[in-house]
Amino acid sequence: MAQPNTESELIAELENYGWPAHATRAYLDSHTNSAEARIQYLRDTLAYVQPQMSNIIGTKPTPANPQPGTYLVEIPNDALSIRIFPGGTTPEQSLLFFDFFNKTPINAPAGYEVRIEGPFGPEHRIPSLEVSFGQTPGPGQEKFATRDGARLRLRRPNHPDFLFDVPSRSSPPRAPLAEPGIGRAVPMM
């Protein structure tokens, strides 16, 4: 795995952990006076943030940092897919919307809702982690968290609901529903 070295690469890596690039640049502009100091601050911040955030929400896979246990769920009649990757703790998984053709994460399009069917209550919408923490996600930064083995429903305008199962790292695979059209998570590695 290649380590980020330039200021732009380090800022992009911090964005993977929810640090907005504009805020990072504004801080650097007001608190550092040399290129070396900027790079050192970014490296120190990344060294602090990576273990902290990885334990909370998981690390978003990137081409430079592919992860075992990353899956892709194709959304029927859509150019987008859903990427599922290990969350910070064993019973959790993270997911995001992914433009497969451009190989880039995107935020949930308008009208798209990820919902969970739960044994612990009625079905409900899953807010993104950023919204849950009172943040507005930057482009391609929105992530969602759910538990291993959860059955999720994607709602989107002018399409039937799409059900899919989140793979489980901690228990045997769940029996598929007795109805057609259940999405399958396909390993990316």
N, C-alpha and C positions, 0 to 999 in steps of 0.2 A: 504494500500500500504506500503510495507516494504521499509524503508529508507536504502540506501547504508551506510555501516559502515566501511568496510575494505578499505585499500588503493586500492586494485584491483577493488572492487565494485565501489568506487568513480571514479576511472579512467575510468571504463567501462561506467558509467553514463555520464561523461563528453564527452566521445566518441559519445554518442547519440546526442550531440549538436555540433558535428563537430570538437572537440578538439582531434587531433591525440594522441594516447597513447604514442608513442615514444617521441613526443615533450614534453608532460606533464612530463614523467619520466626524460627526460634530464633536464628540468627546476628544478624539485625536487632535482635531484642529485647535481646540481650546486648552489642551493639557500637555501637548508634546511640542518640541521645537526642532526635532530632527527626524530624518527617515529612519535612522537606527533606533531611536526611542519609540517611534511608532511601531516598528516591527517587534521590538522587545515587549512592548505593552500587549500587542495582539497575541504573541506567543504565550506570555504569562497568563493572559486571560483565558486563552484556549486550554492551556494546561489545567487551569482551575475548573473551567466550565465542563469540559468533556466528561470527567468521571461523575460530576454532580448530576448533570442532565441525563446522561446515559442511564443512570440508575432510576431516574424518574420516568422518562418518556421513551427511552430507546434512542438509538442513533439512526437517523434517516440514511438509508443506503445511497451511495453515490457511485458513479462509474469508477472512481478512485478507491472507494471503500465498499465493495460488494459484501453482502452479509449472507452467511448460511442461514437458512430458515426464512428467506425472503420469497414470497409468493406473488403471483400475478393472477388476478381474476378479470377475465374479459367481460365487459358489459355488453349484452346483446344490443345490436343496432345502435352502436355508439362508437365514436373514435377514441373514447377514453377507456382506461382500465382502472382497477383498484389494486394498489400495491400494498401487501401486508408484510410487516417485518417485526422482528422481536421487540417487545416493549422492554421497559427497564426491569421488570420483575417477571418471574416465570409464568404466573397465570395471566399476564397481560400481553396483548399484541397491539401494535400501532398500525394505522393504515392511512393512505392518502390517495388522492386521485392522480392518475398518471397518464400523460399524453404519450402513448406508446410510439407513435410515428416520430415525434420530435425528441423522444427519450428524456422527458422532463416532467417533474411534478408540477401540478397546477392546483389552485384552490378549487373547492367545490363550485361548480357552475350554479348560477341562479336557479332556484327551484329544486336543486338536488338535495335530498335528505337521506342521511344514513340513520336507520332505525334498528333497534335491538328488540328481538323477541325474548322475553325473559321469563325464567322460572320464578323470579322474585317480584313479579308485578306485571302490569300491563305493558304492552309495547310502547316504546317512547323514542324520541329523537335523541341522537347522540350529538352533543355540541362538539365543535373542535376544541382541542386543548387550548389553543390561543384564545378563543372566545371564553372558555371556562376561566381563564386567568385574566380576563378583562382586557385582552390585547386585540388589535386588529392585525391579522396575519398579512405579512408582505406577500408579493406574488410567489406562488409555489411553496409557501411555508406552512400552509394549513395541514394539520395532522389530527387524527382521531384516535382514541384509545378504546379498546374493548378487551374482553377476556378471551382466553383460549377456548376454542370450541364453540363460540357463540354463533348463533344463527342470526344473520343480519338481513335487513330489507333495504334496498335502495329505491327511493321514490324519486321520480323525475317527471317533468311535464310531458304530456302527450305520449307516454309509454306505460305499459303495465309494470307493476312492481316487480323487482328482481330480487330473488332470495339467494343468499350464498352463505356457506359455512366458513368460519375462520378456522384454520388448522389448529390443532391442539399440540402443544409441546409436552403436556404433562399427563395426557390420558389417551386411551385408544381412540381411533377415529369414530366419529358419530355415524350411525346408520343414516343413509340418505332419506330424504322425504319421499313419500310415495306419490310424487307428482313430477311431471316433466319440468325442465327449465331451472333446476337448481344449479347455481354456478359452482364450479369446482376451482379450487385454488391450485395453480400449477407452479411447481418450484421453478425459480428463475436461475438456479445454479445447477 
